[in-house]
Structures are given as C-alpha cells and as structure tokens.
Amino acid sequence: MLFGRQINRYYIKYAPMLLLGLAALLAVDYFQLVVPELYKLVINGINYGYIETEEGVRAFDMTFLLDSICRPLLFTILAIVAGRFLWRICFFGSGVRMETDLRGRMFDRCKDLSQQYYQFNKVGNLMSLFTNDLETVQDCFGSGVLMFCDALFLGVLALGKMARMSLILTLLSLIPMSFLLVVGTIVGKRMRQKWQVRQEAFSALSDFSQESFSGIAVIKAFVKETAELMAFHKVNRQNEDANVNYTRISTLLNIFVTLFVESVICVILGYGGYLVYKDIFTPGELMEFIGYFNSIVWPIMAISQLIEMQSRGKASLCRITELLEANPDVKDSPDVEDISSIKGEIVFSHLTFRYPKSGFDALEDVSFTIKAGENVGIIGKTGAGKTTLVDLILRTYNVPNGTVFLDGIDINKIPIRTVRENVAYVPQDNFLFSDTIAANIAFACDNKDRHLIQNAAELSDVHDNIKDFKNGYDTVLGERGVTVSGGQKQRISIARALMKNASILILDDSVSAVDVKTEKRILENLRSIRQGKTTILIAHRISTVEKMDKLLFIDEGKIAAIGTHEELCESCPAYRTMVDLQRLDDAKNEFERMG
C-alpha cells in the first residue's frame, strides 16, 4: 500500500469499492483454506479406508467421496472464481479511476504553473511523470491494497489453522520468515534509491529523444546524424545501467524469498515427517498442514513484491507530489479587482525587471505611456528587451507593484485571466497545434464559424495559400506546424490572434518571414480593422513600424527614445544609424537582384 498527501484522498473516495473488494477477498481466502481440509480427507481415506468425522466413523466410499468431498470442492471452486472476479473489478477498477483522476489533477496543475517552471523542467521529464511514474503509483494503489490485505487475511487465517494443528511446527516455520522480513526491509531501502535513479535516467532519455525528434531537420541539415547517434548511445547506456542496477537488487530480493520459502518446506517435511512417524500427525494432517503453508506462500511472495512495489511507488509518488505541490510563481494577489473589460491604455512607470535566477536587469527604469487605440511599434537590437516588455504586459512574469498599469489600474490588481482575455498575442515561435488549419485559427475563441475563420485568414493574407492545400481549411498540420512554411505559419498565427478581436494586440516579430508586399497588406488590414484598439508591433525592420503612431526604441534594456519615425530620425542618433544601415542593406540587395 502507498500513502501520501496526494493519494490518501482516493482511499476515502473509493472506500465503498475497496471495502466490497476486501469482503470478496476475505471470502476467497476463507474458501481457499477449505481445500486442504478436503485433501486431508482424501489422503486419510485412501490410507485407512475410513474417515473419522464428528458424526462418527464413515467408510471412504463413492458416496462419501461425492457428497463430502467432490460437491463441497465444486462449490468452493465456484465461490473462489466468483470472488476473484469481484475483487479484480473492485481493486483494479479503483486503481484505474485513481490514475485517471490523478492524471487530470497533474495536467490541471501543469496548465497553472508559470513559465519559469518549464524553463527548469523539460518535456521529457514531465512526460515520464504522466507515463512511468503514474503507472507505478496506480499499480501500488490497486495491486498494493490487494497484496497487503490478501497477505494479511490469508496469512492470519492459515497461520491460525497451522497453530491449532501444531504450534511448535508453526513457530519453526516462522523462523525463516523473520529473516526474510529483515532482509526485505534492508533491500527495500536500496531499491527505492535505485528506482529514483532509474526514473531520472528514463527522464533524461525522454528529454534527449524528444529534443532530437523536434530538431531532426537541423540535425540532417548539418549532417550530424552520427554525432547524435553517439550521444543517444551514451544516454541510452546510462538508462540501461540504471535499469540493470535496479533489476539486480530486485532479483536479489527474489532469491532471498525463494531461499527462505524452500527452507520452510524443509522444516515442515523434516519435523512434520517426525510427527507422522510418532503417530502425532496422520499423513492426511501433514498434507493438510503443507496445504495451509502453500496457501501462505503467496502472501510470503506478496511481501517481497510489496517491498519492491512500495519502493518504486514511493519514489514515483515523490516525483508526482513535487509537481502537484509546485506553486505557480505568477498568480493573482489577494486584492485583485473584478474588471469586465480593458480598453487598452498601457502605462509603464519606472519599471526595473530581472529574470528569476538572473544576474542582471533585463529592463531598467522603463517608463512610457500607450494610449488606448494607439498603434505602437517597438524596435531595437536583438536582446534589447523587446519581448520581455510584452511578456510583462501578459503577466508571464511577476512585476513590482506600481510599475505597470492597464487603464490606470495596477496590473497586479487585475485578475490574470482578465488581462489575458483582453490581449491577443502572436509570439515569436508561432506555435501551431497538430490539428486542422481551421481549428488552429479558431483556437483563440469559442466561435467555430467558418466564415469568421476565413475572414481572419484573408486579413492575415493567408487565405489564398490555404485554398491551394488539398483539403483547404481542413488540412491537418504536422507536429508544431511543420507542414507549412515559416511565412504561412506566421500568418496563420496572426489570423488566430485576429479571431480573438481583443482590446490589445501584440505581434512579436510576426511578419519577419513574409515578403515586403505581404507585410504591407497585413499592416494595412490591421490599421483598417483595429481602429480604436491598441496594437503593439515588435519588429527588426524599420519599414515594418515606420508608419505606426508611436515608436519605442529600446537599447540595452532602457527606453532610448519615444516618438514617431520622423522624430526619432532627428532626435536619436542610434535609431538614425539603424535606419541608414537598413536602407543601405536594402539598396545593396536590390542592386544585387537587378545585377
């Protein structure tokens, strides 16, 4: 059995089924111990030709055999079969239900955890929690309860019957079992440590495999298949070593169990044979005693399996508990205000921000105002802090109180859900799900109307590309959208954001993979349909943002300049230098194209 803060509730939740299973198990154990008594009658009847019963001496004939042995044996077998069927449904059914519920809680916790958690916990490790670890815990919950109660009930009942027949022989039989208990306790601790190492090795293997499959195009492009194969061989060997080490100590425990069980059989045959020789036992009674012991061989074996199972279960439950008890770094403060909607005014007031566990400030003393309905461009060198700025608007990370305001309200006093419901975001990586194009575009809202989906695609200038696909909007994309080009992926992501029709739209370098003409059409569409709504566009190309109402030029985490394109060209030398360099680069490319 397995106990812990995250699993104890299920023993209460499924108590009726577990109790019904226990009742069926107890009945099965009782009927199992009837069989050795019938064996005794058969052996004594064959040896002596008669049977001594409470009613007197009866001849061992066909009538006695059918009425007193075969018919009760048939009833006993049917009762055992029915009972085993019932407790399997109860125990294993409860285990499956527990696993389903626990998996749902784990997934629910994962969706609430902050971005910071996933920076330190890789996908492969998380997947091992949802597969190997969860399966181990489920096995301990269902089979663990079964093994523990079966060993307890059957062991106590059998030992009671054995003690009534011969207390001395029973005590002698228990001596090897005491050694087994000591050895099992010591080995169990080592097994728990080995299982923890095994699970960590499996997580590392899963991480490596997932990362390699995701980056297979890069591996092939740089002809690094052999290098990756060698690296995988190393990780796979570490996983093999961890499994071998665990299997070695598990096998050692099984060897000890077999040794002690066989030792008990030797004791019974030796001392029991002596009792038969002295006429203290009849041959049938010795057979009955051996039958009782054979009944507790399974409980003895179950003890070793329980030790192994509990060792694995505790390690896996510990890993799952860490996930379930991980606290979200970004969460609502106690004094949040219930706000139905946001108009789109954004104010940063002397904000300084540093990423968790980072040694430097990503943003320093940032102050600016974006009025509701303004189109604002954010530009700067790579790593200047542009994406960090919009991540804080989305509450991806915590911000100091009194530094970021939406519609004049401190963003920390607005529910995170409300903030994100009023912001449409197109991130740099443009993640697409392995689903139809229509489903990806409609993901931002609950409206699946095909006309609205097509309209959003037309505004993002991707409708014509979608029509060219064999199945159109019903085309199923590959994992992470690998079946479409980078530009198509960007435009589908923009269409998804437009479907939301939010008060604030953030595009993080979201037109970098399209040509200039396509970029121009998308920007014109945005200006026409988002009048009166706030739009923030991060870009590296000056041409992308030069017609915005306002530009924020960021340099090394600081706001270097604010104004229109023309104002920045006159007042900000760093911005003017960037403009000149891009124009020179564009002219060079045009000359090479024409030449």
C-alpha positions in Angstrom: 0.0 0.0 0.0 1.1 3.5 -0.7 0.3 6.6 1.4 0.9 10.3 0.9 -0.8 13.7 0.9 -1.7 13.4 -2.8 -3.1 9.8 -2.7 -4.7 9.3 0.7 -7.9 11.0 -0.6 -8.5 8.2 -3.0 -8.7 5.6 -0.3 -11.7 7.6 1.1 -13.2 8.4 -2.3 -13.2 4.8 -3.4 -13.8 3.3 0.0 -17.1 1.5 -1.0 -15.5 -0.3 -3.9 -12.4 -1.2 -1.8 -14.5 -2.5 1.1 -16.5 -4.6 -1.3 -13.3 -5.9 -2.8 -12.0 -6.7 0.7 -15.1 -8.6 1.5 -14.8 -10.7 -1.7 -11.1 -11.2 -1.0 -11.8 -12.4 2.6 -14.4 -14.9 1.3 -11.9 -16.2 -1.3 -9.2 -16.6 1.4 -11.7 -18.5 3.6 -12.7 -20.9 0.8 -9.1 -21.4 -0.2 -8.4 -22.8 3.3 -11.2 -25.3 2.9 -9.3 -27.1 0.2 -6.5 -28.5 2.4 -9.2 -30.0 4.7 -10.7 -31.9 1.8 -7.1 -33.0 0.8 -6.8 -34.5 4.4 -10.0 -36.5 4.0 -8.8 -37.9 0.7 -5.4 -38.9 1.9 -6.7 -40.5 5.2 -9.5 -42.2 3.3 -7.1 -43.8 0.9 -4.7 -44.9 3.7 -7.2 -46.2 6.2 -10.3 -46.9 4.2 -12.5 -44.9 6.6 -12.9 -41.3 7.8 -13.3 -40.1 11.4 -15.9 -37.3 11.5 -17.8 -35.5 14.3 -20.7 -37.8 13.5 -18.5 -40.9 13.9 -16.5 -43.2 11.6 -17.6 -43.4 8.0 -16.5 -45.7 5.2 -14.5 -44.0 2.5 -16.6 -45.0 -0.5 -18.0 -43.4 -3.6 -21.0 -41.9 -1.8 -18.8 -40.2 0.8 -16.4 -39.1 -1.9 -19.2 -37.4 -4.0 -21.2 -36.0 -1.1 -18.5 -34.9 1.3 -15.6 -34.1 -1.0 -16.5 -33.5 -4.7 -19.7 -31.5 -4.1 -18.1 -29.1 -1.5 -15.0 -28.8 -3.6 -17.1 -27.8 -6.6 -18.9 -25.2 -4.6 -15.7 -23.9 -3.1 -14.1 -23.5 -6.6 -17.2 -21.6 -7.9 -17.1 -19.3 -4.8 -13.4 -18.7 -5.4 -13.9 -17.9 -9.1 -16.8 -15.5 -8.4 -14.9 -13.8 -5.5 -11.7 -13.3 -7.6 -13.7 -11.8 -10.4 -15.4 -9.4 -8.0 -12.2 -8.3 -6.2 -10.4 -7.7 -9.5 -13.2 -5.4 -10.6 -13.1 -3.5 -7.3 -9.3 -3.2 -6.8 -8.2 -2.8 -10.3 -11.2 -0.6 -11.3 -10.4 1.7 -8.3 -6.8 1.8 -9.4 -7.7 2.9 -13.0 -10.1 5.5 -11.7 -7.5 6.9 -9.3 -5.0 7.1 -12.1 -7.4 8.9 -14.4 -8.3 11.4 -11.6 -4.6 12.0 -10.6 -3.6 12.5 -14.2 -6.3 15.1 -14.6 -5.0 16.9 -11.5 -1.5 16.8 -12.8 -2.5 18.3 -16.1 -4.5 20.9 -14.4 -1.5 21.8 -12.2 0.7 22.0 -15.3 -1.5 24.5 -17.0 -1.4 26.7 -13.9 2.3 26.6 -13.5 4.3 29.6 -14.6 6.8 29.9 -17.5 9.7 29.8 -15.1 8.8 26.2 -14.0 9.1 25.0 -17.6 12.5 26.6 -18.0 13.9 24.2 -15.4 11.7 21.1 -16.1 12.0 19.6 -19.6 9.2 18.0 -21.6 10.8 14.5 -21.4 10.8 14.6 -17.6 7.2 15.8 -17.4 6.1 13.0 -19.8 7.8 10.4 -17.7 5.7 11.6 -14.8 2.5 11.1 -16.8 3.6 7.7 -18.0 6.0 5.6 -15.9 5.6 7.3 -12.6 1.8 7.5 -12.8 1.5 3.9 -13.9 3.7 2.8 -10.9 1.5 4.7 -8.4 -1.6 3.2 -10.0 -0.1 -0.3 -9.6 0.6 0.4 -5.9 -2.9 1.7 -5.3 -4.8 -1.2 -6.9 -2.4 -4.2 -6.6 -0.8 -2.8 -3.4 -4.1 -2.9 -1.5 -4.8 -6.3 -2.9 -1.5 -7.8 -2.0 -1.4 -6.3 1.5 -4.9 -7.4 2.5 -4.5 -10.8 0.8 -1.3 -11.4 2.7 -2.8 -10.3 5.9 -6.1 -12.2 5.7 -4.8 -15.4 4.2 -1.7 -15.3 6.3 -3.5 -14.9 9.6 -6.2 -17.5 8.7 -3.6 -20.0 7.5 -1.3 -19.5 10.5 -4.2 -19.8 12.9 -5.1 -23.2 11.4 -1.5 -24.3 11.4 -1.0 -23.3 15.0 -4.1 -25.3 16.1 -2.6 -28.3 14.4 1.0 -27.9 15.8 2.2 -24.7 17.5 5.8 -25.9 17.5 5.9 -26.7 13.8 4.3 -23.4 13.1 6.9 -21.4 15.1 9.7 -23.4 13.4 8.2 -22.4 10.1 8.2 -18.7 11.0 11.9 -18.5 11.8 13.0 -18.2 8.2 10.2 -15.7 7.6 11.6 -13.4 10.3 14.9 -13.4 8.4 13.0 -12.6 5.2 11.4 -9.6 6.9 14.7 -8.2 8.0 16.4 -8.7 4.6 13.3 -7.3 2.8 13.4 -4.1 4.9 17.1 -3.5 4.2 16.9 -4.3 0.5 13.7 -2.2 0.1 15.5 1.0 1.0 18.2 0.3 -1.6 15.5 -0.5 -4.2 13.8 2.9 -3.6 17.1 4.7 -4.2 17.8 2.6 -7.4 14.3 3.3 -8.7 14.7 7.0 -8.2 17.9 6.8 -10.3 16.2 4.7 -12.9 13.4 7.2 -13.3 15.8 10.1 -13.6 17.7 8.2 -16.3 14.5 7.5 -18.2 13.6 11.2 -18.0 17.0 12.1 -19.5 16.4 9.6 -22.3 13.0 11.0 -22.9 14.3 14.6 -23.0 17.0 13.7 -25.4 14.7 11.8 -27.7 12.1 14.5 -27.8 14.6 17.2 -28.5 16.2 15.2 -31.3 12.9 14.4 -33.0 11.9 18.1 -32.7 15.2 19.2 -34.2 15.6 16.4 -36.8 15.6 19.0 -39.7 18.6 20.8 -38.1 20.4 17.5 -37.4 20.1 16.5 -41.1 21.0 19.9 -42.4 24.3 19.9 -40.5 24.9 16.2 -41.3 25.1 15.4 -37.5 23.3 12.1 -37.6 26.4 10.2 -36.4 27.1 12.6 -33.6 23.5 12.5 -32.4 23.6 8.7 -32.6 26.7 8.5 -30.4 25.2 11.0 -27.9 22.0 8.9 -27.8 24.0 5.8 -27.3 25.6 7.3 -24.2 22.3 8.4 -22.7 20.7 5.0 -23.6 23.6 3.2 -21.9 23.1 5.3 -18.8 19.5 4.3 -18.8 20.4 0.6 -19.3 22.9 0.7 -16.4 20.2 2.2 -14.1 17.7 -0.5 -15.1 20.3 -3.2 -14.7 21.3 -2.0 -11.2 17.6 -1.9 -10.2 16.9 -5.3 -11.7 20.0 -6.7 -9.9 18.8 -5.7 -6.5 15.2 -6.8 -7.3 16.4 -10.2 -8.4 18.5 -10.5 -5.2 15.3 -10.0 -3.1 13.5 -12.7 -5.1 16.4 -15.1 -4.5 16.2 -14.5 -0.7 12.4 -15.1 -0.8 12.9 -18.4 -2.7 15.6 -19.4 -0.3 13.6 -18.8 2.8 10.4 -20.4 1.4 12.3 -23.5 0.5 13.8 -23.5 3.9 10.3 -23.6 5.5 9.4 -26.5 3.3 12.4 -28.4 4.5 11.4 -27.7 8.1 7.9 -28.9 7.6 8.9 -32.1 5.8 11.6 -32.8 8.4 9.7 -32.1 11.7 6.3 -33.0 10.2 7.6 -36.3 9.0 8.8 -37.0 12.5 5.3 -36.2 13.9 3.8 -38.7 11.4 6.4 -41.3 12.5 5.4 -40.8 16.1 1.7 -41.0 15.2 1.1 -37.4 16.4 0.1 -36.5 12.8 -1.6 -38.6 10.3 -0.4 -38.5 6.7 -3.6 -36.6 5.8 -2.9 -34.0 8.6 0.6 -33.5 7.3 -0.8 -32.9 3.8 -3.3 -30.5 5.3 -0.5 -28.6 7.1 1.5 -28.4 3.9 -1.7 -27.2 2.1 -2.0 -24.4 4.6 1.6 -23.5 4.2 1.2 -23.5 0.4 -1.6 -21.1 0.9 0.7 -18.6 2.7 3.5 -19.0 0.1 1.6 -16.4 -2.0 1.4 -14.0 1.0 5.1 -14.5 1.6 5.8 -13.8 -2.1 3.4 -10.9 -1.9 5.5 -9.4 0.9 8.6 -9.3 -1.4 6.6 -7.8 -4.2 5.1 -5.3 -1.8 8.5 -4.2 -0.7 9.6 -3.8 -4.3 6.3 -2.1 -5.3 6.4 0.2 -2.4 10.0 1.2 -3.1 9.0 2.1 -6.6 5.8 3.7 -5.6 7.3 6.0 -3.0 9.9 7.2 -5.4 7.3 7.9 -8.2 4.8 9.4 -5.8 7.5 11.7 -4.5 8.2 13.0 -8.1 4.4 13.4 -8.8 4.0 15.2 -5.4 6.7 17.7 -6.4 4.6 18.6 -9.5 1.3 18.8 -7.7 2.7 20.9 -4.9 4.7 23.2 -7.1 3.3 26.7 -6.6 2.8 29.0 -9.6 5.2 31.8 -9.5 2.7 34.1 -11.2 -0.7 34.2 -9.5 -3.4 36.7 -8.6 -2.8 38.8 -5.5 -5.5 38.7 -2.7 -6.7 42.3 -3.6 -7.5 41.8 -7.3 -10.4 43.8 -8.7 -13.2 42.3 -10.7 -12.9 44.1 -14.1 -15.1 43.0 -17.0 -13.0 44.5 -19.8 -9.9 46.5 -20.7 -9.9 49.5 -23.1 -6.2 49.2 -23.9 -4.3 52.0 -22.2 -0.9 50.8 -21.0 1.5 52.7 -18.7 5.0 51.6 -17.5 6.3 53.6 -14.6 9.9 53.3 -13.7 9.9 49.5 -14.1 13.1 47.6 -13.5 12.9 43.8 -14.1 15.3 40.9 -13.7 14.5 37.4 -14.8 14.4 34.8 -11.9 17.9 33.5 -11.1 19.4 36.0 -13.5 22.4 38.2 -12.5 21.5 41.3 -14.5 18.5 43.5 -15.2 16.7 42.8 -18.5 14.8 46.1 -18.2 15.9 49.2 -16.3 13.9 52.2 -15.3 11.4 51.8 -18.1 8.6 54.5 -18.4 6.2 55.2 -21.2 2.5 55.5 -22.0 0.5 53.9 -24.7 -3.0 55.4 -25.1 -6.0 53.2 -25.8 -6.3 52.8 -29.6 -2.7 53.7 -30.4 -0.6 51.7 -32.9 2.8 51.4 -31.3 6.0 49.9 -32.7 8.8 48.6 -30.6 12.2 48.4 -32.2 15.7 47.7 -31.0 18.7 45.4 -31.3 18.5 41.7 -30.6 18.4 41.1 -26.9 17.5 44.7 -26.1 14.4 43.6 -24.1 11.5 44.0 -26.6 9.9 40.6 -25.9 10.5 41.0 -22.2 8.4 44.1 -22.3 5.3 42.5 -23.8 5.7 39.4 -21.6 5.2 41.6 -18.6 2.0 43.0 -20.1 0.8 39.4 -20.4 1.8 38.7 -16.8 4.1 35.9 -17.9 6.4 37.0 -15.0 5.7 39.0 -11.8 6.2 42.7 -11.9 6.8 45.1 -9.0 3.7 46.8 -7.7 3.0 50.2 -9.1 5.1 49.8 -12.2 2.7 48.6 -14.9 -0.9 49.8 -15.3 -3.8 48.9 -17.6 -6.5 51.5 -17.9 -5.0 53.2 -14.9 -5.2 50.1 -12.7 -2.1 48.4 -11.3 -1.8 45.2 -13.4 -1.2 43.2 -10.2 -4.7 44.1 -9.1 -6.3 42.8 -12.2 -7.0 39.0 -12.4 -4.5 37.4 -14.7 -7.3 35.7 -16.6 -8.9 39.1 -17.3 -5.6 40.5 -18.5 -5.0 37.6 -20.9 -8.6 37.5 -22.1 -8.2 41.1 -23.3 -4.9 40.6 -25.0 -4.3 38.7 -28.3 -0.7 37.6 -28.7 1.4 36.3 -31.6 4.7 35.0 -30.1 8.0 34.7 -31.9 7.9 30.9 -32.2 4.3 30.9 -33.7 3.3 27.6 -32.2 0.7 25.6 -34.1 -1.1 22.5 -32.9 -1.2 19.2 -34.8 -4.8 19.9 -35.9 -6.7 21.4 -38.9 -5.9 24.9 -40.0 -9.4 25.9 -39.2 -9.1 24.6 -35.6 -5.8 26.4 -35.2 -7.3 29.7 -36.3 -10.4 29.3 -34.2 -8.3 28.3 -31.1 -8.4 31.8 -29.7 -12.2 31.8 -29.2 -15.2 29.5 -29.0 -16.6 30.6 -32.3 -16.1 27.9 -35.0 -17.9 29.8 -37.7 -16.1 29.0 -41.0 -17.0 32.5 -42.4 -15.2 34.2 -39.5 -12.2 31.9 -39.8 -11.9 32.6 -43.5 -12.2 36.4 -42.9 -9.4 36.3 -40.3 -7.3 34.3 -42.8 -8.0 36.9 -45.5 -6.9 39.7 -43.2 -3.7 37.9 -42.5 -3.2 37.3 -46.2 -3.0 33.5 -45.9 -6.4 32.6 -47.4 -5.0 32.0 -50.9 -2.3 29.7 -49.6 -4.9 27.7 -47.6 -7.1 27.3 -50.6 -4.2 25.7 -52.5 -3.9 22.9 -50.0 -5.8 19.7 -51.0 -8.1 19.8 -48.0 -8.2 23.6 -47.6 -9.0 24.7 -44.1 -9.5 21.0 -43.1 -5.8 20.3 -43.8 -4.2 18.7 -40.7 -0.9 20.3 -39.8 2.1 18.2 -38.7 3.6 18.5 -35.2 4.2 22.2 -34.4 3.0 23.1 -37.9 5.9 21.6 -39.8 3.9 21.0 -42.9 3.6 24.8 -43.7 6.3 27.3 -44.4 7.6 29.8 -41.9 5.7 32.7 -43.5 2.4 30.7 -43.6 2.9 29.7 -40.0 3.3 33.3 -39.0 0.2 34.4 -41.0 -1.9 31.6 -39.5 -0.8 32.7 -36.1 -1.9 36.3 -36.9 -5.2 35.0 -38.1 -5.7 33.2 -34.8 -5.0 36.4 -32.9 -7.4 38.4 -35.1 -10.2 35.9 -34.3 -10.0 36.9 -30.7 -10.7 40.6 -31.5 -9.1 41.7 -28.3 -8.6 45.2 -27.0 -4.8 44.8 -27.2 -3.0 43.0 -30.0 0.7 42.2 -29.6 2.7 40.9 -32.6 6.2 39.9 -31.6 8.3 40.0 -34.8 5.4 38.3 -36.5 5.9 39.4 -40.1 9.7 38.7 -40.3 9.2 35.6 -42.6 7.0 37.3 -45.2 8.0 39.4 -48.1 7.6 43.2 -48.1 4.4 43.3 -50.2 2.7 40.7 -48.0 3.8 42.6 -44.9 2.4 45.8 -46.3 -1.0 44.2 -47.0 -1.2 42.7 -43.5 -0.3 46.0 -41.8 -2.9 47.9 -43.9 -5.5 45.4 -42.9 -4.6 45.8 -39.2 -4.9 49.5 -39.4 -8.3 49.3 -41.0 -9.9 46.7 -38.7 -8.3 47.8 -35.4 -9.2 51.4 -35.3 -9.8 52.4 -31.7 -7.9 49.3 -30.4 -4.4 49.1 -29.1 -1.8 47.4 -31.4 1.8 46.7 -30.4 4.2 45.5 -33.1 7.7 44.4 -32.4 10.0 44.3 -35.4 13.5 44.4 -36.6 12.8 46.0 -39.9 12.3 49.8 -39.8 9.8 49.5 -42.7 7.5 47.4 -40.6 6.9 50.1 -37.9 7.8 53.4 -39.5 4.1 54.3 -40.1 3.0 53.5 -36.5 1.5 56.2 -34.3 4.5 56.0 -31.9 7.8 54.1 -31.8 9.6 52.9 -28.7 13.3 52.5 -29.3 14.9 50.1 -26.8 18.6 49.9 -26.2 20.2 47.5 -23.6 17.0 47.3 -21.6 16.3 51.0 -21.5 13.9 53.2 -23.4 16.4 55.2 -25.5 13.8 57.3 -27.4 10.0 57.7 -27.9 8.3 59.3 -30.8 7.3 59.0 -34.5 9.6 57.7 -37.1 10.5 61.2 -38.3 11.0 62.5 -34.7 13.4 59.6 -33.8 15.4 60.1 -37.0 16.0 63.7 -35.9 16.5 63.2 -32.1 18.0 59.7 -31.7 21.4 59.1 -33.4 21.3 55.3 -32.6 17.9 55.0 -34.3 19.1 57.1 -37.3 22.1 54.9 -37.6 19.9 51.7 -37.6 17.7 53.3 -40.3 20.7 54.2 -42.5 22.2 50.7 -42.2 18.9 49.0 -43.1 18.4 51.3 -46.1 22.0 50.7 -47.2 21.4 46.9 -46.9 18.1 47.1 -48.8 19.8 49.1 -51.6 22.6 46.5 -51.8 20.1 43.7 -52.0 18.2 45.5 -54.7 21.3 46.2 -56.7 22.4 42.5 -56.5 18.9 41.4 -57.5 18.9 43.7 -60.6 22.5 43.0 -61.5 
